[in-house]
Amino acid sequence: MSTISIEPLFHRCRMRNSSCLPGSNRSHPSSSSFYSHPNKLFSSHGRRSFFCNFKPPRPLLLRASSTDTAILENSTSSDVLFNKTFPLKQTTLEEGKIFIRLDRGKKEHHWQLAVGCDIPGNWILHWGVSYIDDVGNDWDQPPKGMIPSGSVRIKDYAVETPLKKSSSSSAGDPFQEVKIDFDPKSAIAAINFVLKDEETGSWYQHRGRDFKVPLVDYLQEDGNMVGRKKGNSIWPGALGQLSSIFIKKESLDSKDEDSNTKSSVPVKEKKTLEGFYEEIPIAKKVDVHNSITVSVRKCPDTAKILLHMETNTLGTVVVHWGVCRDDAKNWELPASPYPPDTVIFKDRALRTLLQPKEGGNGSQGLFTLEEGPQGFLFVLKQCENTWLKYMGNDFYIPLSSSSISSALPSSGQSAGQETPGKSVGQSESSLSAYTNGIISEIRSLVSDISSEKSLKTKTKEAQESILQEIEKLAAEAYGIFRSSVAAPPEEAISETEELEPPVKISSGTGTGYEIVCQGFNWESNKSGKWYMELKEKAEELSSLGFTVIWLPPPTESVSPEGYMPKDLYNLNSRYGTMDELKEIVNKFHEVGMKVLGDAVLNHRCAHYQNQNGVWNIFGGRLNWDDRAVVADDPHFQGRGNKSSGDNFHAAPNIDHSQDFVRKDIKEWLCWLRKEIGYDGWRLDFVRGFWGGYVKDYLDASEPYFAVGEYWDSLSYTYGEMDHNQDAHRQRIIDWINATSGTAGAFDVTTKGILHAALERCEYWRLSDQKGKPPGVVGWWPSRAITFIENHDTGSTQGHWRFPGGKEMQGYAYILTHPGTPSVFYDHIFSHCQSEIGGLISVRNRNKINCRSTIKITKAERDVYAAIIDEKVAMKIGQGHYEPHSGSQKWSVAMEGRDYKVWEASS
């Protein structure tokens, strides 16, 4: 079924270039007017919904010819050439209020906070408390006796309580409320909450922040407090008049009688607790579902095309329309006559007011067209800034016989069914036979290694050899599959047939011999000319042996470092201009290095606030609304679906489950590849969204190399790092698996274990229980990007700095081991440069790659040693180690403080 993508632009016009309408042909109007006073229909409870009574301008009014009536009468006997019903989804605003009251409770010496709402919905109060002497804005769980029945605890910081219809509410009254009783003698300083509508997933805050009801009078006003104005009032609806609130000074103890509260916290002296009543306006977006049916007929008497359109959408509907003559779909004015109530818009399009249907249930219109145009283009308009589109684009209705036949599926053939006559070539048959052989070999190897008899008789080395052979065969099969994806021969394609593009498969894992340089640190943005400064170092980095350079985020950003992106298509950043970015990319290509762009896809900073003052409306070329924001982050009131990962609370988290979001991101990545010349991606904070979406983006942009930042805490017991970190690396592996292996991930596990091993002189940690490297590199080396420092952990941030003075031990490990090593900029341009360059030379000379084999020969308290590909031996730590000299001779290649590297002599 076709779907409609609707972008209601309340209060402001946010469309780019052609302003209020989609499309690049610029046949649409440009407007900067504000729609601020729509007609309103009020309910009995003060709520209102927005409806539009749009009237088209009257100049250049064109009337239909006298033959229209005859054509309409004859149209019922015409042959139907095209008929389709499109679903329409429109969003309206329903206004109401949140009611907050603090009053004495029914229990003696207790008080009660009541929160209500008069807009229909499935409302949930998401709330918590702040205790006296708490530092910061974090919430805490309230005492057990304070939590109403039916509530659900959310982790250790909040409670969710459903609002319920009041027993005293009249029939049809949508008012709901929740009441929270508490003891004012407790150590609670404030009650915090947000309101959530479970039907839409929307969150409602106060001035863009959490509601805060202060229970003490010394809290600093921070713009989100309620209850500063005291006084008497009434609840809405049939609850009747409340008794006056009597204010009485109380002497409050510093201890909470409930044992579940923080009674041990010293409490500041509380003064008078005063009741209040406050109403706060809110607006809820409500989806309205309608449809529009378009049919095309040919009149046998006049040979004219009759296009009939009808919709059940209420209110005034204007059709903004034109015709096109080819697949370019450029708008043109058709020949007259035109339907009643039609005006010409800027000599490029027409606007026709649809006529009300009998009974008032919607509207309809008849359009008479001469033969010749290939298609009919239109969008629907309601109000000044509400446009109804088809999947983000103009509606297109085919008019010619050829265009209609290509738009409709062939009879007797389902979508995706192979077209007769397009047989598979003999070359494909031979490839199939060969790949079947590979599959058979893999199955045999898997059966061999998994059989009980084999497990008992085969040595560990033999099993490892079989596993490596399986990976090689799988890689070979993948290469054959990728090279065999080809378009059908041209002669087999008819003129009117539209072929599906061939499936694109992207590995994003390079050749396996990559060595990455992170080309910036946390301070690189401060000069404003980083691109030009780094450009001067391109030849030096290439001569050191680096094959890949990772550049900082290129987009306009709220933070100067680039990790709070705003307008994704604005590439003038604190690091330099878009032209300078192109220049540096070209320079690195000239010296033979690939370039990674730092893509921040998890979150994006908004340009505008919504009607509740929350920043969740985006501008620029990707002018998304709050449907692009996940629904389960209470700080940004998204109307999308729930997040598929962890939320990043500093900015709106993007909902990648939305089709229009993924479409726009794929287009943006492909644009960066083409316009800037990036070869791949470093993906920021990939914990925030499902790896399957990453696969979608990589399949579209086809990077040479891609790596995700999946940052997670390692396992600790009583402050000491556990030896077994399998659960930690498994989470990273799970993310890589979700991408179908199309991307690698930074090996955070290995970095953490290196920290503990080197800091505590516990080098035994560098071998897991099976004698393998204990990080991701030990389980999936071809997808592990190893590192010891980056702009977050080191530089001036220093969030998790590598043990000082031991950096070269870390590089001796990652530059000799399998996986893809990444070296931090600050370490390259320091006293470590010559040693890092020497280790890179050893790696390249011996062709160490991401899939190299490793044999750990020693892992003790003060020394770790390993042999890689039987070509390189290494050791780190103060303990003694020398590779065994039997038939193979070893010579020292590199030596430094507490590390040593040998090469096998020929």
N, C-alpha and C positions, 0 to 999 in steps of 0.2 A: 504494500500500500504506500502511496506517496504521502509525504509529510510536509507540513508547512512550518517554516521557521519565522516566527513573528518577533519583531523588535519594537515594542511600544515605547516611544520616546517621550515620557512624561516630563513636563516642565522645561525641557530644553531639547534642541535639535542637535544630535551628535553624529550625524552621518558625515562622512568625509567626502571631499571633492564635490560630488554631485549632491551633497548635503543630505536631504531627507530620503533619497531613494537609492537602491542598490544599482550595481552595474557600472561599467566603465565607459559606456557610450555617451554619457553626459546629456542624455535627452530628458533628464528629470529636473525638477525645480531645485533651486538653491534657496535656502531660507535660513535666516538666523533669528527668526521671531520666537518668542516664548509663549508656550501654551499654558496659561496660568489660571484661567477662569472658565473651566468647562461648566456645562449645566449640571446640576446636582439633584439627585432624588434622595430625600431624607426619609429614614425609617422612623418609627415611633420612638426609637431609643437614641436618636441623635446620630446614628451611623449614616454614612452616605456613600453611594457608589458613583463613579464617574461615567457619564454617557455623553456622546458628542452629538451636536446638531450642526454639522458642517454644512455651509452653504457655498457653492462654487461661485466665483466671480461672474458677473453678467456681461462684460464686454465680449464682442465677437461671438454672440450667441448664434448658433447655427441650427436650423430646423431640418428635419427630415423631409424628403420629397413626398409628394402625394401618393407615390407608389408603395410606400412602406406598408400601409395597411393591407394592400393586396398581397404583398410578399409575405407578411405575417400570416395571412389566412392560408396561403398556399404552402407555407412551410411545413404544415403538418403532414402533407403528402409527399414531402421530399425524402430522398434516401439519406439516412444518417451516415455521415462519413467518419465522425469522431464523437465520442461521448465519454466523459470522465467526471467523476466527483472527487474533489480534493478536500480533505479535512482542513479546517482552519482552527487555530488556537490563538485566542486573543487574551491579553491580560488586562484586567481592570483593577482599580483601586477601591477598596472598601474601607471607609474610615470609621474609627471608633475611639475608645478610650481605655486606658488602664487605670484602675481605681486602687489607691493605696490608703489604708487606714491603720493608725496605731491607736489602740484604746485599751482600757482595762479589761482583763479577761474575766471569765466566769469564776475561775478559781481565785480564792483569796490571795492577795499579794501578787497575783500573776497578771501579766499583760498579754495582749494579743495583737499580732500583725496580720491583717487581712489584705490579700491581693486579688483583684477581680478584673474581668475583661468582658466587654459587651459585644464583641465581634464573634460570630459563630466560628467554631473550630475545635480541634482537639488540643487544648492548651495544657502545657506542662510548665511548672515553676522549677527552674534549675537554680538551686540556691545553696549558700553556705554561709559561714560566719567568719568574722575577724575577732580575734581576742585582744584584750588590752595588752599593750607592750609588744604586739606583733610588729615585725619589721617588713615593709614591702606591702604588696597588694594581693598576696596569695590568699586563697580561701582555705578554710578548715571545715571539717565535719562538725555539725552542731552536736550538742549533747543528745544522748539517746532519748531522753524524755521529752525533748523538744520536737522530735520528728513526727509528723502526722501519720496516721495509718494509711497504707497504700503507697507509701514512699519507697523509692529504690535508691540505695547508696551508690554513688559513682566514685569508684576508686577510694581515695582517702581525703578528698577535698570538697565533695559536693553531694547534694541529695536532689533527686527529682521527684516532685509531688504533683499529681494530676489535679487540675482545677475541676470542680464539680458544680453542677447546677444547684443553685440554692433551693432549699425546700420551700421557701416563701416566694419564689419567682412564679409569675403567672405563666400560663400556657403560651408558647411561642416566644417567650422572653429568652434570648440567647445568653443572658448574663451567667457567668460562672465565677467561682471564687475558691480560694484556699485560705485556711486560717492556721496560724502558727502560734501556739502558746509558749511563753517563756517566763523564766523567773528573772526579774530585773536585778536580783542580787548576784547573778552569775558574773563571770569575768568576760562576758561578751561585749565588745565595743560597737559592733555593727552587724547587721544582716545584709548580705549581698545577694542579688538575684538577677537573672534575665528570664524573659518569658519566651517559650518555644511553642510554635504551632506544629504539632506532629503531622498534620495533614500535608503541609507544604515543606516542612523541615526548616522554616524560617525562624530566626532568632530576633528578638526585639530588646533593644537596649535603651538607655537614657542618655541622649546627647552623644551617641557613639560609644558609650562606656557602660559598664555594669551599673545597675541600680544599687544604691547604697542607702540603707536606713540607719542613721547613727543612733546609738543608745546611750552615748555619752556626749557631753557638750564641748569637749576640747579637741575633737577631730578636725583636722584642717580641711576646709572646703576645697574640693578638687573638681567641681563642676558636675558631678554625677549624684550628689546627695539629694534625697527627697525628704520632705517633712520640716524644712526650715520655716515654712509659714504655718503657724498654728491656728486652730480655729475649729468651729463647728460646721458640720455639713451633713448631707444625707447620702445614702447609697442610691443609685439609680433604680428604676423599675419599681417593683411592688414591695420592696423591703421596708418601706416606710421610714419615718423620721427616727433618727438616732437620738438617744439621750445626750445631753450636753456632757462635754468632757471636763471633769473637775481636775484641776491641777493641784497637786499636793506634794510638798517637799518630803522626800523620804531619806532616811539614813540607810546607806547600802553597805553591806559587808564586802570584804574583798575575796571571800571564798564562795565557790559554787557548792550548793548542797548536793548537787548531782555528782557522784564519784566519777562520771565519765568526762567531766569538763577539766580544763586546765587549772585546777585549784591551786597548784603549786606556784603559778605565775603571780608575782606581786602585782596587785591591782591598784591603779591610780584612783583617787577619790572620785566617785560619781556624785553628780549633783542631781538636779531635778529631771525626771523623765516626763516629758510632756507629750500628750496625744496630738494627733493631727489627721487631716484628711486631704488628699490631693488627687487631682485628675490629670492624666498625661495623655495627650492625643497620640494615636498611632494609626498607621495605614497598612492594610494587608492586601497583598496582591492575590487576586483570584483569577484562575484560568477559566475562560469561557470557551466552550467547544462548539463550533459551527461547521458549516461546509459550503462549498460553492460547486455547482454543476455547470459544465460547459459542454454544449453540443454543437456540432458543425453539420449543416445540411447544404445540399445544392438544389436551388430552385429549378425545376425542369422547364419552366416557362421563360425565365429571364437569364438562366445560366449563371446567376449570381450566387455568391457564397453567403449563407445565412448562419450567423453565429449567435446562439441564444445562451444567455448566462442568467442563472438565478441562485440566490443565496438566502439562507435563513438567518443571516446576521441581522440583529436588530439595529435600528437607528439609520442614519444617513450613510450611504455607501457610494463613493465616487470611484469610477474606473478610470485610471490614468493609462492610456493605451496608444498603440501604434502598430505598424506592420513592418515586416522585414522581408527581404528578397533573396537571402542566401543564408548559409550557415553562420556567417559572422554575426547575425542577429542585430544589425544596426537599425535603430528606430527610424521610421519614415512616416510621413502623413499619408494616409490612404486617400483615394479619390472620394469626393463627396457623392451622394448625400450622407449625412451623419444622423445618428439617433437624436431624439429630442433632448433638450437640456445639455448640449455639448458645446464646449468652448475650446478654442485652440490655445495651446500652451507653448509659447516661445517658438512657434513654427516647427516644432520637433515632435510634438505629441498632442493628444486630445484628452479632454476630461469630460466624462459623461456621468451624469447623475442617474443612478439606477432608479427605476420607478417602483413605488410600493406595490406589493402583491395584494390581491383581494384578501381581506381579513387582517391585513397588516402584519402577517408573519413573514417578514423578509422583503426582498426586492428583486427585480429582474430587469433585463434589457435585451433588445434585439439589435444586432449590428449587421448591416448590409454591406458586403464587400465585393468589389470587382474581382474577376479572375486575374491571376498574375502573382500576387504576394505569396511567399512560401509559408509565412507564419504570422500569427497574431500575438503581440506582446502586451502584457499589461501587469499592473499592480493595483491593489485596492487601497483606498484611502479612507480613513475615518479620523475625524478631528484634524487638527493642524499637524500633529507630529506622530500619528499612528498609521503605519503602513503595513500591509499584509503582503508577504512575499512567499515564494515557493522555494523552500530549502535555501533561503538566503539570496535567491536570485529572482529575476523577473519570471512571471508565468509565461510559458511558451505553448501556444496551441498551433499544431500544424494545420495548414490549409490546403496545400497541394496534394495530389494523390500520392506522389512519391514520398513526401515528407510524412504523410499520415501512415503509409505502409511501414516506413522504417521506425515510426514511433510506437506502433502496435506489435505485439508478439505474433508470430506466424501461427496459424491454426494447426493444432495437433502437435505442437512442439513446445515443451516447457522451457523455462529460462535455464540456460546453462547446458541444454542438450546439444550434442555435437551435430553440426550441419552435415547432411549427407553429401558425399562427394569429396570430402576433405579427409582423405585417408592418411594414415600415419606412414611415413617414409620407411624405406628399408634400412636407412642409417639408424633410425630410432629403434628398429627391431634388433639390430646388432648391438646397439648400446644397451638395450634392455637385457639381452642375453649376458653381456659382460657384467652389468650391475647386479643381475641375479646371482652371478657367481660370487661377487663380493659379499652380497647378503648371506649367501650360503656359508662362506668362510667365517663371517662374523658369528653366525649362529653356532657353527661348529666350535669356534673358540670359546664362546660364552658357555656352551654345554660342557666343554672340556674343563674350564676353570671352576664351574659350579658343581660338578659331580662330586659326590662324597668320596669316591675312590681317589679322584684326582687330588682333592684337598689333603688326603692322607699321604700321598706318594710324591706329589710335586713339591719342590723346594719353593721358598718365598721368591727367590730370584726368577724362577721359571714362571710363576704366576704373574709377577710384575712384567715380565717380557710379553706374556700373552695380552695383558691389559694395554700395553703400549702398542702392540700390533693391532688391537681392535681400534684404538684411536686413529692410527694411521690409515687403516682401511676405511673407517668412517669419513675421514677427511678426503680420501680419494674419491669415495662415492659422492660426497657433496660436490667436489669439483666437477665431476662428470655431469651431475644433475644440473649444476648452474650453467655449464657450457652448452648443455643440450636444450635450454629454454630459448626458442627462436620463434620469430613470427612466421606465419604460413606464407607460402610463395605468393607473389603479387598477382599472378594470373588467376589464382583461385579466389580472389576477392572481388565481389561485385561492387558496382559504383555506389549503390545505396546502402550497402551493408556496413554496420558499425561493429568492429571487432573489439572484444575486451582486450585491454593491454596485457602483455605477458606477465606472469607472476614474477615479481622481483624479489630476489633473495639476497640479503646482505649479511655478511659475517661480522664486519666491524672489528675484526681481530688482527688485521694486518698480516705481515709475513711470518711473524714469530721472532724476528730479529730486531725489533724496535727497542730503542733506548730513548726515553722521554726526558726532556728538560722542561721543568716548570719555569716559564719565562717571566716571572714577576714575584713580588712579595706584597705584604700588606700596605707598604708605603709607596708603591710604584706610581700611584695615581697623583701624587702631590705635585710633581713637576708639571703635569699637564702635557708633557711631550714624551711619554714613555715609549710610544711606538717608534719614534725617531731615535731615541736612545738605544732601544733594544736592537733596532735595525743595524746599528753600527757593530753589534756583537755577533751578527749572523755567521760570518765567515769563521770567527773564532770558535763558536759553538759547533759548527759543522766539522772543523778540523779536530775537535776533541773526540768526535765519534758519535755525537748525538744525531738521531735520525728523525726525531719528532720534537716540535716545540709546542708547548701548551700556553696559549695567550689568555689574558684576563677577559672577563665578561665585556662584550663590546657595546652594550645598549645603554641608553639613557637610564639613569638609576637615581633613586632617592638617596642612597648611600654612595659616597664617592668611589668605593671599592668595586661597585657594579653588581652586588648581590641582592639588590632590592630593585629589580627592573621595573620600568614604567611603560614607555613606548618602545616596543620591541623593534620597530623599524627605524628608530632614530639611533644611528650608530655614531653620533658625536658624543663621546664620553670624556671622563676626566683623563683617560689615557691618550686621547688624541682624536682627530677627526676621522670621518669615514674614508676620506681620500688617503690619509696617512695609514689607516688600517690596510687598505688595499696595497699600499706601497710596501709595507713590511711583509705582508703575505707573499707578494711577488718576490721580494728579496730572499726569503727563506726557501722558496721554490727554486730560485736560481742556484742556491748552494746545496740543493739536493735534500732538503728537509721537508717533511710533512707538517701541516699546521692544524692544531686542534683549537676549536672555539669553545669557550666556557659558556654553556647554555643553561640558564636558570629557568626551568620549566615548571617547577613545583608551585611557585607563587609569583604574584605580580602586584605592584602597588597601583592603586586606583587614582583616577584623575578627579573624580567628583564624588559627592556624598549623595546618598539616597534620601528619601523623604524623612527618614528617622535620624539623619545626620551621620550615617555610617559610610565610611569610604569603601564603596564596592562597585562603583560605576567607572568603567574604563574609557579612555579616549584614545586619540591617535588612530592609526590605521586599523587596529584591532579593537574596535569600540564595543567591547562586550558589556553586557549588563550583569546583574547579580545572579543570573542563571549559570554563569561561568565560575561561580564560587561555591565551594562545598557547603553542604547544609549543616554539618555537625561541628563547625567552629563558631561558638557563640559570639565571638568578637566581631564578625563581619557579615552576619545575617545573609548568608548565601541561600539561593533558591535552587541550587543544583542538587545532585545526589550526595549521599554520604561519602566521605573521603575513603579512598582505597588504600590509604597509608596513614602515616603519622602527620599531624598538623604542625606547621611552622607558624607560631602565633604572632610573629611580627608583621605579617602581611597577609592579604587574602590568599587562601590556598585554592589553586585552580582545579576545577572539576574536569578531569580528563575523560570521564565517561560521556561527556557531551559531544555529539558528532561535530558540531560547528567549532568547538574548541580544538579537537584533533585535526580537523581539516585546516584550520588557520595555522596551527603549529607546524604541520607538515609543509604547508606552503612557505612558511617563514624559514624553516630549515633548508628547504630546497633553494629558496632565494639566497640565503647566506652562502650556500655551496656555489651557486652560479655567480652571484654578484661579487662576493668577497674572495672566494677561492678556498674556503676552508676545506680541509681533507677529512675532518672528523670532529668528534665532540668529547669534551669532558662534561658530564652531566651532574649538576649540583643537586644535593639533597634528594636523592632518588628514593629514600625511605618514605617520602611523602605521597607516592603514587605507585600503582601496580606496574610491575616490570613488563606486563603484556602491552601496555601503552607505549613503552620504550621501544619494543619490537616494532610496533606500528610506525613509529617515527623513524626508526633506522631503516626499515624496509623502504620507506618513502624517500629518504635523503641519501641512502646508500653510502655511508661513510667508509673510508679506508680503515678507520680505527675509532673505537668508542670505549669510554670508561665511565662508570658510574661511581658517585661518592655515596656509598652505603655506610654511614657512620653509626656505630652501635657500641654500647658499653660492654666491656669484657666481664667475665665472671670473677667475683671476689668473695672470699669468706673471711669475715672479721678483719676486713681491710687488707688482706693479703691475696694477691692474684692466684687463682686456681691453676694447677698444672694443666688440667684438661679444659681446653677451650673449644671443644668440638661444637657445642651449642652455638657459640658465637660465630664461628666460621660457617656453620650450617645455615645461619640466617642470611649471610652474604651469598652463599651458594644458591639458596632458594631464590633470591632476587635474580641472580644470573640465569637460573633455570626459567624463571618467569619471562625473561627476555628471549627465551629459546636459544640462549648462548650467543646472541647477536652482539652482546657487549661484555666487556670485562668489568672488574670492580677493583677498587683500591683494597689492598690486603691489609686492612686495619688490624686484623688478628696478629699478623706477623709483626707489625710495628709494636703492638702492646707487649707481646712476648719478648721481643728484643729489649724493650725498656726494662722489664723485670730481670731478665737474664744478665744484662750488663750492669744495672744499678746495684744488684744484690749479689753479683758474682755467683749466679746460679745458671750456668750454661747448659745444665742438664735439661732445662726447660725447652731447648731448641730441638728436641726430639720427642715425638708423640709416643703413645704406647705401642705403636706398630713400627717404630723406627723411621718414621717419615717426618718431614718438616711439619710443625704443628699449626701452620696457618693455612690460608686458602691455597697457597702454593703447594701444599702437600696433598691436596685433594683434586684441584683443578688448575694446574700450573698455567695452562694456555689462556686462562681467563683471569689470572691474578696479576694485578699491577702493584708491585712492591715499592715501598717508599719508607723513608725514615722521618721526613719533615715536609711541611707545606706551609702555605701562607697563614693557615689557622693555628696549627700546632706550634710553629716557630715564629720567625719574624718579630715584629713588635707586639704581636698578640700573645704569643707564648702560652697558648691554652694547654699544650701537652708536649712541652719541649723535650727533644731527645736528650738523653743523659750527656751532660757537657763533657767535652774532651774525648768522647767515645764515638764521635760521628763516623770516623773512618772504619771502625769495626763494623758499624752498620752497613756502610757501603761495600766493605769487603764481603759481607754476606749477600746483599741483594744483587751486586754486580757480577757475582760468580754463580749464583743459583738460577734455577729455572724461574719462569715468570717473566714479566716485562718490567724492568726497573725504571723508576722515575726519580730524577735527581733535582733537589731544590736549588733555586737560583742563588740564594745567599751562600750556599756551600760551594757552588761552582766558582763564584767570584770572591774567593777567600784564600787563605793559606792552604786549603785542601785541594785546590784546583789540579795541581800536578799529580797528586796521588789518585784523584778521581779519574783523571785522564789516563793514567797508567792502568787502572783497573778496567776501564772501558776498552783499552787496547788489548788486554789479555782476553776479555770476553769476545771481542771481534776476531782476533787471531784464531781462536779455538772454536769459533762458530757456536758459542753457547747461545741457546735460544730458549723461548718460553716453554718448550717441551723437552728440554734436556733431562737426562736421567741423573739421579743423585743417589749416592750411597753415603749415609752418615756413618763415619768410622769411629767417632768419639763424641760423647756428650756427657761431660762430668761437671763437677762443681766449678772448676776454673778454666775449662777449655772445651771448645766445640770444634770439630773437624769434619770435613766431608770431601768426597771425590765426585766430580761432575763430568759425565760423559767419558770417564776414564782418560780425560785430557788435562783436567785442572784439579789440583788439590788445594785446600785452603784450611786455615785455622784462625779462630779468634779467641781471645782470653790470655791470661798470663801463664796458664799451664803449658806443659811441653807436648809437642806433637811433631812427628816427622812421617811423611807418607812412606809406606813399606816399599823398599827397593828390591824387587825380585827381578823378573824379566823386564820390567818397565823401569826406566830411569827417570828421575825427577830433578828439575833445576829450579832454583828460586827465581820467580818473575817479579814479585813485588813484596816489599816488607815495610812495616811501619809500626807504630805504637800498638802493641798487643794484637797484631794481625800479621799473617804471612800467606803468600800465594805461590804455588808451584805450577810449572807446566811440565807435561810429559815430554821427554826427549825422544826424538825419532831414532 
